Amino acid sequence: MVKILITDPIHEEAIKILKELGEVEIATDLSKEELLNKIKDVNILIVRSGTYVDREIIDAGKNLKIIARAGVGVDNIDVDYATEKGIIVVNAPDASSISVAELTMGLILAAARNIPQANNSVKSGKWERKKFKGIELYGKILGVVGLGRIGQQVVKRAKAFGMEVIAYDPYIPKEVAENLGVKLLNDLNELCKMADIITLHVPLTPKTKHMIGEEQINLMKKNAIIVNCARGGLIDEKALYKALKEKRIKAAALDVFEKEPPKDNPLLKLDNLICTPHLGASTEEAQKAAGIIIAEQIKKILNGELAENVVNFPSLPKEKLGKLKPYMLLAETLGNIVMQVLNRVDRVEIIYMGSLTKENTDLITRAFLKGLLYPILLAGVNLINAPIIAKSRNINVIESYTTEKKYGDAIKIIAEGDRRFSIVGGIINNKFVILEVDGYEVNFIPEGVLAIIKHIDRPGMIGKVGMILGEYGINIASMQVGRREPGGEAVMLINLDHPISEEVIKKIKEIPNIKDVAVINLW
């Protein structure tokens, strides 16, 4: 009989389903030592955010087949190691969308009408009606940053309040926004200027960290309200504290913080800050949905069916694994590069070369789409759902094959968004190698932080770029230039040992004869 261990609380309805599948043990609040002892004979481990499933736990689970996360994020699970061990990891990414959207609206109302402050005042024996005069939502402009599942649910509810909605999401096609009746902006700063209320619904990535900083807050209206039910770290808390303390914006409402719980955080001392302890998914319905989704996913896997919320893909046939897996990883890397270069992709052609033309390339294409979507969705995208998500975002995907032998077994990507970008990648000596960028031939191994710089081939260009990087303490690990002819257009590829800021990118762009700069984080 299948042995199932549940180490974090899940809904009783999910437990009922799981008991039909095997022997269920519920053991919450385990120490690591206790878990290491219990997991030895377990086939399926079910967790939420409270249990960390690291390499030691996975190694101890000699009979583990499935690790299930009853929620969205899987950052508490070593997914790569689980994949290496042939263990399937599943999650429930859609379970909490409604709950988070409703909490967002609740916090917007609370901040607009000073509800928590008025509640505390009345309970302390006061009756201060004039002090807590608020604002209506009707006719106000709501700025939604991120039009994914939750952002779209917020839009629908805001429309019911008679709000005008604008949005910033460089990865969403205009058609999606138009269908929601939303004006899609190309600039976050423009949204900050226009909106009366701003709400964030994006994952935390290197690009989105502190996306709301002092510059953005200084652009906001004096009566502006900012709400964050997404991830701590999207807002620069020091800049927010300063603005709230100086009354440069009306209020903020936070369900998430950079450090949780937010002990000794000065924001907590401010009267114009409303906060909750990361309650976004903490509803009866969301917890029930997460548990049931996970139970149904496990049921499908045990029955040999395709489970749509599988986060990894460890079950490739052994005879194909050696051939396809390196190219799946290559394709995923190429997808990651393409999205970080273009920010938005409308159409992509994946061209297979060499002996890859004789293979079933479905998994490689799925890996590319996973890499393409990962910078904007993180844990929400996997090999199973990547084609579905791409289709929902109106990304037109075309697969083609060529007998061209120039690059051997290689993959060429031609992508279109705001502009066209092409890249060819192959595998040489077990290393991913970029063989061509926008038609310029190179032979470059991308690592760490990759900068792709389009420029006119003039004497001293490499030195000028290197000087700016040196001024900011950014070390060059390797560099190569590709060109068609001396003095013409060229491309410079640079591997950097350190992240590169927008300020540095701006300075490089200001160098005469620099045409474009794209920075890709491959860590």
C-alpha positions as CSV (number, residue, x, y, z in Angstrom):
1,M,0.0,0.0,0.0
2,V,1.2,3.6,-0.8
3,K,2.4,5.4,2.3
4,I,1.6,9.1,2.5
5,L,3.1,11.5,5.0
6,I,1.5,14.9,5.6
7,T,3.8,17.3,7.6
8,D,1.9,20.5,7.4
9,P,-1.8,21.1,7.9
10,I,-4.0,20.6,4.9
11,H,-7.8,20.5,4.5
12,E,-9.8,17.5,5.7
13,E,-11.5,17.1,2.3
14,A,-8.1,16.5,0.8
15,I,-7.2,14.0,3.5
16,K,-10.4,12.1,2.7
17,I,-9.3,11.7,-1.0
18,L,-5.8,10.8,0.0
19,K,-7.0,8.0,2.4
20,E,-8.6,6.4,-0.6
21,L,-5.2,6.2,-2.3
22,G,-3.2,4.7,0.6
23,E,-2.1,4.8,4.2
24,V,-2.0,8.4,5.5
25,E,0.0,9.6,8.4
26,I,-0.4,13.2,9.6
27,A,2.6,14.5,11.6
28,T,2.9,18.2,11.8
29,D,5.6,20.3,13.7
30,L,8.2,17.7,13.2
31,S,11.9,18.4,13.9
32,K,14.3,17.6,11.1
33,E,15.5,14.6,13.0
34,E,12.0,13.3,13.4
35,L,11.2,13.8,9.7
36,L,14.5,12.1,8.7
37,N,13.4,9.0,10.7
38,K,9.7,9.0,9.5
39,I,10.4,9.5,5.8
40,K,12.4,6.3,5.3
41,D,9.4,4.2,4.2
42,V,7.3,7.1,2.8
43,N,6.2,7.1,-0.9
44,I,4.5,10.5,-1.0
45,L,5.4,13.6,1.1
46,I,2.9,16.4,1.3
47,V,4.0,19.8,2.7
48,R,3.0,23.5,2.7
49,S,5.5,26.2,3.5
50,G,6.5,25.0,7.0
51,T,8.5,21.9,5.9
52,Y,11.9,22.3,4.2
53,V,12.6,19.4,1.9
54,D,16.4,19.5,1.3
55,R,18.9,17.0,-0.1
56,E,19.3,15.3,3.3
57,I,15.5,14.7,3.5
58,I,15.3,13.5,-0.1
59,D,18.3,11.1,0.4
60,A,16.6,9.7,3.6
61,G,13.4,9.1,1.6
62,K,14.6,6.0,-0.2
63,N,11.1,5.2,-1.4
64,L,9.9,8.7,-2.2
65,K,8.1,9.0,-5.5
66,I,6.1,12.2,-5.1
67,I,6.7,15.5,-3.2
68,A,3.5,17.6,-3.2
69,R,3.3,21.3,-2.1
70,A,-0.2,22.4,-1.2
71,G,0.3,25.9,-2.4
72,V,2.1,27.9,-5.1
73,G,5.8,28.3,-4.4
74,V,8.2,25.4,-4.2
75,D,11.2,27.3,-2.9
76,N,11.1,25.1,0.3
77,I,11.8,22.1,-1.9
78,D,15.1,21.2,-3.6
79,V,13.4,20.6,-7.0
80,D,16.6,20.0,-8.9
81,Y,17.8,17.3,-6.6
82,A,14.3,15.7,-6.5
83,T,14.4,15.6,-10.3
84,E,17.9,14.1,-10.2
85,K,16.5,11.4,-7.9
86,G,13.5,10.7,-10.2
87,I,11.0,12.2,-7.7
88,I,8.0,14.0,-9.1
89,V,7.2,17.4,-7.5
90,V,3.7,18.9,-7.8
91,N,2.1,22.1,-6.6
92,A,-1.3,24.0,-6.7
93,P,-0.6,27.3,-8.4
94,D,-4.2,28.4,-9.0
95,A,-5.7,27.7,-5.6
96,S,-5.3,31.1,-4.0
97,S,-6.0,33.5,-6.8
98,I,-9.5,34.5,-5.6
99,S,-8.4,34.8,-1.9
100,V,-5.4,37.0,-2.7
101,A,-7.5,39.2,-5.0
102,E,-10.2,39.6,-2.3
103,L,-7.6,40.4,0.4
104,T,-6.2,43.1,-2.0
105,M,-9.6,44.7,-2.3
106,G,-10.1,44.5,1.5
107,L,-6.8,46.3,2.1
108,I,-7.6,48.9,-0.5
109,L,-10.9,49.6,1.2
110,A,-9.3,49.6,4.7
111,A,-6.7,52.1,3.6
112,A,-9.1,54.3,1.7
113,R,-11.6,54.5,4.6
114,N,-9.1,54.3,7.5
115,I,-11.0,51.3,8.9
116,P,-8.3,49.8,11.2
117,Q,-7.4,53.2,12.7
118,A,-11.1,54.1,13.2
119,N,-11.7,50.6,14.8
120,N,-8.9,51.1,17.3
121,S,-10.1,54.6,18.1
122,V,-13.7,53.5,18.9
123,K,-12.4,50.6,21.0
124,S,-10.3,53.0,23.0
125,G,-13.5,55.0,23.9
126,K,-13.2,57.8,21.3
127,W,-15.6,59.0,18.6
128,E,-13.4,60.8,16.0
129,R,-15.5,61.0,12.9
130,K,-13.7,64.0,11.4
131,K,-10.3,62.5,11.9
132,F,-10.9,59.4,9.8
133,K,-12.5,61.0,6.7
134,G,-11.6,58.7,3.8
135,I,-11.9,58.6,0.0
136,E,-14.3,56.7,-2.4
137,L,-13.0,54.1,-4.8
138,Y,-15.6,55.1,-7.4
139,G,-14.0,57.0,-10.2
140,K,-10.5,56.5,-8.9
141,I,-7.6,55.2,-11.0
142,L,-6.3,51.8,-9.9
143,G,-2.8,50.9,-11.2
144,V,-2.3,47.2,-11.4
145,V,1.3,46.0,-11.7
146,G,1.2,42.5,-13.1
147,L,-1.8,41.2,-15.0
148,G,-1.4,37.5,-14.3
149,R,-4.1,35.3,-12.6
150,I,-4.4,37.4,-9.5
151,G,-4.0,40.7,-11.2
152,Q,-6.9,39.9,-13.5
153,Q,-9.1,38.9,-10.6
154,V,-8.4,42.3,-8.9
155,V,-9.3,44.1,-12.1
156,K,-12.7,42.4,-12.3
157,R,-13.4,43.4,-8.7
158,A,-12.1,47.0,-9.1
159,K,-14.4,47.4,-12.1
160,A,-17.4,46.5,-9.9
161,F,-16.5,49.5,-7.7
162,G,-16.5,51.8,-10.7
163,M,-12.8,52.3,-10.8
164,E,-10.8,53.1,-13.9
165,V,-8.0,50.5,-14.3
166,I,-4.5,51.0,-15.8
167,A,-1.8,48.3,-15.8
168,Y,1.9,47.7,-16.3
169,D,3.0,44.3,-17.4
170,P,5.6,44.1,-20.1
171,Y,5.0,40.4,-20.6
172,I,1.2,40.6,-21.3
173,P,-0.1,41.1,-24.8
174,K,-2.3,44.1,-25.4
175,E,-5.2,41.9,-26.3
176,V,-5.4,40.5,-22.8
177,A,-5.6,44.0,-21.3
178,E,-8.1,45.1,-23.9
179,N,-10.4,42.2,-23.1
180,L,-10.3,43.2,-19.4
181,G,-11.1,46.9,-20.3
182,V,-7.7,47.9,-19.0
183,K,-5.3,50.5,-20.4
184,L,-1.9,48.9,-20.7
185,L,1.1,51.2,-20.1
186,N,4.6,50.7,-21.3
187,D,6.2,52.5,-18.3
188,L,6.0,51.7,-14.6
189,N,6.8,55.3,-13.8
190,E,3.9,56.6,-15.9
191,L,1.6,54.3,-13.9
192,C,2.9,55.7,-10.6
193,K,2.2,59.2,-11.8
194,M,-1.4,58.5,-12.9
195,A,-2.7,56.0,-10.3
196,D,-4.6,56.9,-7.1
197,I,-4.1,53.4,-5.8
198,I,-1.3,51.0,-6.8
199,T,-1.4,47.2,-6.3
200,L,1.4,44.8,-7.0
201,H,0.9,41.3,-8.4
202,V,4.3,40.1,-9.7
203,P,6.8,37.5,-8.5
204,L,10.0,38.6,-6.8
205,T,12.9,38.3,-9.3
206,P,16.2,40.3,-9.7
207,K,14.3,42.5,-12.1
208,T,11.3,43.2,-9.8
209,K,13.2,43.6,-6.5
210,H,12.6,47.1,-5.2
211,M,10.7,48.0,-8.4
212,I,8.9,50.5,-6.3
213,G,11.7,52.6,-4.9
214,E,12.3,56.2,-4.0
215,E,12.0,57.3,-7.7
216,Q,8.6,55.7,-8.2
217,I,7.2,56.8,-4.8
218,N,8.3,60.4,-5.5
219,L,6.2,60.3,-8.7
220,M,3.0,59.3,-6.8
221,K,0.1,61.6,-6.0
222,K,0.0,63.0,-2.5
223,N,-3.1,61.0,-1.7
224,A,-1.8,57.8,-3.3
225,I,-2.2,54.4,-1.6
226,I,0.1,51.4,-2.4
227,V,-0.9,47.8,-1.6
228,N,1.3,44.7,-1.7
229,C,-0.2,41.2,-1.4
230,A,2.4,39.6,-3.7
231,R,6.0,39.3,-2.3
232,G,8.1,41.2,0.2
233,G,11.0,42.9,-1.6
234,L,9.0,44.4,-4.4
235,I,8.9,47.7,-2.5
236,D,12.0,49.4,-1.0
237,E,10.8,49.5,2.6
238,K,13.3,52.3,3.6
239,A,11.9,54.5,0.8
240,L,8.3,53.6,1.8
241,Y,8.9,54.4,5.4
242,K,10.4,57.8,4.6
243,A,7.4,58.7,2.3
244,L,4.8,57.5,4.8
245,K,6.5,59.3,7.7
246,E,6.7,62.5,5.7
247,K,3.1,62.1,4.5
248,R,4.2,62.3,0.9
249,I,1.6,59.5,0.1
250,K,-1.6,58.8,2.0
251,A,-1.1,55.2,3.1
252,A,0.3,51.7,2.4
253,A,-1.2,48.3,3.0
254,L,1.2,45.3,3.2
255,D,0.5,41.6,3.5
256,V,4.1,40.8,2.9
257,F,7.5,42.1,4.1
258,E,11.1,41.7,3.0
259,K,11.8,39.9,6.3
260,E,9.0,37.9,7.8
261,P,7.9,38.2,10.6
262,P,8.9,42.0,10.4
263,K,10.5,42.3,13.8
264,D,11.8,45.8,14.7
265,N,10.6,47.1,11.4
266,P,10.1,50.9,11.7
267,L,7.1,50.7,9.3
268,L,5.0,49.0,12.0
269,K,5.2,52.2,14.1
270,L,3.4,54.3,11.5
271,D,-0.3,55.1,11.7
272,N,-0.7,55.3,7.9
273,L,0.5,51.7,7.4
274,I,-2.0,48.8,7.5
275,C,-0.5,45.3,7.7
276,T,-1.5,41.7,7.8
277,P,0.7,38.6,8.5
278,H,0.9,37.1,4.9
279,L,-2.8,36.1,4.8
280,G,-3.2,36.1,1.1
281,A,-3.9,32.4,0.8
282,S,-5.2,32.0,4.3
283,T,-8.9,31.3,3.7
284,E,-10.9,28.2,4.2
285,E,-11.7,28.1,0.4
286,A,-8.1,28.6,-0.7
287,Q,-6.7,26.0,1.7
288,K,-9.5,23.5,0.7
289,A,-8.7,24.2,-3.0
290,A,-5.0,23.7,-2.6
291,G,-5.4,20.5,-0.7
292,I,-7.9,19.0,-3.1
293,I,-5.9,20.0,-6.2
294,I,-2.8,18.3,-4.7
295,A,-4.8,15.2,-3.8
296,E,-6.2,15.0,-7.4
297,Q,-2.8,15.5,-8.9
298,I,-1.4,12.6,-6.8
299,K,-4.3,10.5,-7.8
300,K,-3.6,11.1,-11.5
301,I,0.1,10.3,-11.2
302,L,-0.7,7.0,-9.3
303,N,-3.1,6.1,-12.1
304,G,-0.5,6.8,-14.7
305,E,-2.2,9.9,-16.1
306,L,-0.7,13.3,-17.0
307,A,-0.9,15.7,-14.0
308,E,-0.9,19.3,-15.2
309,N,0.7,20.8,-12.1
310,V,3.9,18.7,-12.2
311,V,6.8,21.1,-11.5
312,N,9.6,18.9,-12.8
313,F,9.8,16.2,-15.4
314,P,12.0,13.3,-14.1
315,S,10.3,10.5,-16.0
316,L,12.0,10.5,-19.4
317,P,12.6,7.1,-21.0
318,K,16.2,6.1,-20.1
319,E,17.1,5.6,-23.7
320,K,16.1,9.1,-24.6
321,L,17.4,10.8,-21.4
322,G,21.1,10.9,-22.5
323,K,20.3,12.5,-25.9
324,L,17.5,14.9,-25.1
325,K,18.2,16.2,-21.6
326,P,21.2,18.3,-22.5
327,Y,19.2,19.9,-25.3
328,M,16.3,20.5,-23.0
329,L,18.6,22.4,-20.6
330,L,20.1,24.3,-23.6
331,A,16.6,25.2,-24.8
332,E,15.5,26.3,-21.4
333,T,18.6,28.6,-21.2
334,L,17.9,30.0,-24.7
335,G,14.3,30.7,-23.6
336,N,15.5,32.5,-20.5
337,I,17.9,34.7,-22.6
338,V,15.2,35.5,-25.2
339,M,12.7,36.8,-22.6
340,Q,15.2,38.8,-20.7
341,V,16.4,40.4,-24.0
342,L,12.9,41.2,-25.4
343,N,10.8,41.4,-22.2
344,R,7.7,40.5,-24.2
345,V,7.4,37.8,-26.9
346,D,4.5,37.7,-29.4
347,R,5.9,35.1,-31.8
348,V,8.7,32.6,-31.6
349,E,10.1,30.1,-34.2
350,I,12.2,27.2,-32.8
351,I,14.3,25.7,-35.6
352,Y,16.0,22.3,-35.0
353,M,19.2,21.5,-36.8
354,G,21.4,18.4,-37.4
355,S,20.3,15.1,-35.9
356,L,17.8,16.9,-33.7
357,T,15.6,16.9,-36.8
358,K,15.1,13.2,-36.4
359,E,14.1,13.4,-32.8
360,N,10.7,13.9,-31.1
361,T,11.4,17.5,-30.0
362,D,8.2,18.1,-28.0
363,L,10.1,18.0,-24.7
364,I,12.8,20.3,-25.9
365,T,10.1,22.8,-27.1
366,R,8.4,22.6,-23.7
367,A,11.8,23.2,-22.0
368,F,12.3,26.3,-24.2
369,L,8.8,27.7,-23.2
370,K,9.5,27.0,-19.6
371,G,12.7,29.0,-19.8
372,L,11.0,31.7,-21.8
373,L,8.2,32.1,-19.2
374,Y,10.3,31.5,-16.1
375,P,11.6,35.1,-15.7
376,I,8.1,36.4,-15.3
377,L,6.3,33.5,-13.6
378,L,9.0,31.6,-11.6
379,A,7.5,28.6,-9.8
380,G,4.2,28.9,-11.7
381,V,5.6,27.4,-15.0
382,N,6.7,23.9,-15.7
383,L,7.1,21.5,-18.6
384,I,3.5,20.4,-18.5
385,N,1.8,23.8,-18.4
386,A,4.3,25.9,-20.4
387,P,2.6,25.4,-23.8
388,I,-0.8,26.2,-22.2
389,I,0.5,29.4,-20.5
390,A,2.2,30.5,-23.7
391,K,-1.0,30.0,-25.7
392,S,-3.0,32.0,-23.0
393,R,-0.5,34.9,-23.4
394,N,-1.0,34.8,-27.2
395,I,2.5,33.7,-27.9
396,N,2.6,32.1,-31.4
397,V,5.0,29.1,-31.3
398,I,6.2,27.5,-34.5
399,E,8.5,24.5,-34.7
400,S,10.5,23.9,-37.9
401,Y,13.5,21.7,-39.0
402,T,16.4,22.4,-41.3
403,T,19.0,20.2,-42.9
404,E,21.6,23.0,-42.6
405,K,24.8,21.5,-41.2
406,K,26.7,24.7,-40.4
407,Y,26.3,24.4,-36.6
408,G,25.7,20.7,-36.3
409,D,23.2,19.6,-33.7
410,A,21.9,23.1,-32.7
411,I,18.7,25.1,-31.9
412,K,17.9,28.4,-33.5
413,I,15.4,30.8,-32.0
414,I,13.8,33.6,-33.9
415,A,11.6,35.7,-31.6
416,E,9.5,38.8,-32.1
417,G,8.2,41.2,-29.5
418,D,8.9,44.9,-29.6
419,R,11.7,44.0,-32.0
420,R,13.2,40.9,-33.6
421,F,15.9,38.8,-31.9
422,S,17.6,35.6,-33.0
423,I,20.0,33.3,-31.3
424,V,21.6,29.9,-32.1
425,G,22.8,27.6,-29.3
426,G,24.6,24.2,-29.3
427,I,26.5,21.9,-27.0
428,I,30.3,21.6,-27.3
429,N,32.4,19.6,-24.9
430,N,29.3,19.3,-22.6
431,K,29.1,23.1,-22.4
432,F,26.2,25.4,-23.7
433,V,27.6,27.5,-26.4
434,I,26.1,30.6,-28.2
435,L,26.9,30.2,-31.8
436,E,25.1,33.1,-33.3
437,V,23.3,36.3,-32.1
438,D,21.2,38.3,-34.5
439,G,23.1,36.9,-37.4
440,Y,26.6,37.5,-36.0
441,E,28.7,34.4,-35.6
442,V,30.3,33.8,-32.2
443,N,31.5,30.9,-30.1
444,F,30.7,31.9,-26.5
445,I,29.8,30.1,-23.3
446,P,27.2,32.1,-21.3
447,E,27.7,32.1,-17.6
448,G,26.6,34.1,-14.5
449,V,25.5,37.6,-15.8
450,L,25.6,37.9,-19.6
451,A,25.6,41.3,-21.3
452,I,24.8,41.5,-25.0
453,I,25.8,44.8,-26.5
454,K,25.0,45.9,-30.0
455,H,27.4,48.5,-31.3
456,I,29.2,50.0,-34.3
457,D,32.7,48.5,-34.7
458,R,35.0,51.4,-33.8
459,P,38.5,51.5,-32.1
460,G,38.3,51.6,-28.3
461,M,34.7,50.3,-27.9
462,I,35.8,47.4,-25.7
463,G,37.9,49.7,-23.6
464,K,35.1,52.2,-23.0
465,V,32.7,49.5,-21.9
466,G,35.4,47.9,-19.7
467,M,36.2,51.3,-18.1
468,I,32.6,51.9,-17.0
469,L,32.3,48.4,-15.6
470,G,35.6,48.8,-13.8
471,E,34.5,52.1,-12.2
472,Y,31.6,50.2,-10.6
473,G,33.7,47.3,-9.5
474,I,32.2,44.8,-12.0
475,N,34.6,42.2,-13.1
476,I,34.6,40.8,-16.7
477,A,35.0,37.0,-16.7
478,S,35.1,36.6,-20.5
479,M,34.3,38.6,-23.6
480,Q,33.9,38.1,-27.4
481,V,32.9,40.3,-30.3
482,G,31.1,39.1,-33.4
483,R,31.0,41.1,-36.6
484,R,30.4,40.7,-40.3
485,E,33.0,43.3,-41.5
486,P,35.4,45.8,-40.0
487,G,33.7,49.1,-39.1
488,G,30.2,47.8,-39.4
489,E,27.7,46.7,-36.9
490,A,28.8,44.2,-34.3
491,V,27.8,42.4,-31.1
492,M,29.8,42.2,-27.9
493,L,29.1,39.3,-25.5
494,I,30.4,39.7,-21.9
495,N,30.2,37.4,-19.0
496,L,30.3,39.4,-15.7
497,D,31.1,38.2,-12.2
498,H,28.6,40.6,-10.6
499,P,25.1,41.9,-11.2
500,I,24.8,45.1,-13.2
501,S,22.6,48.0,-12.2
502,E,20.3,50.1,-14.3
503,E,22.7,53.0,-13.7
504,V,25.6,51.1,-15.2
505,I,23.4,50.0,-18.2
506,K,22.4,53.6,-18.7
507,K,26.0,54.8,-18.7
508,I,27.0,52.1,-21.3
509,K,24.1,53.1,-23.5
510,E,25.4,56.7,-23.5
511,I,28.7,55.7,-25.1
512,P,28.8,56.9,-28.7
513,N,28.1,54.1,-31.2
514,I,26.4,51.8,-28.7
515,K,23.1,50.7,-30.2
516,D,21.6,48.5,-27.5
517,V,22.4,46.8,-24.2
518,A,20.7,43.7,-22.8
519,V,21.6,42.1,-19.5
520,I,20.6,38.5,-18.7
521,N,20.9,36.9,-15.3
522,L,21.7,33.2,-15.8
523,W,22.1,32.4,-12.1
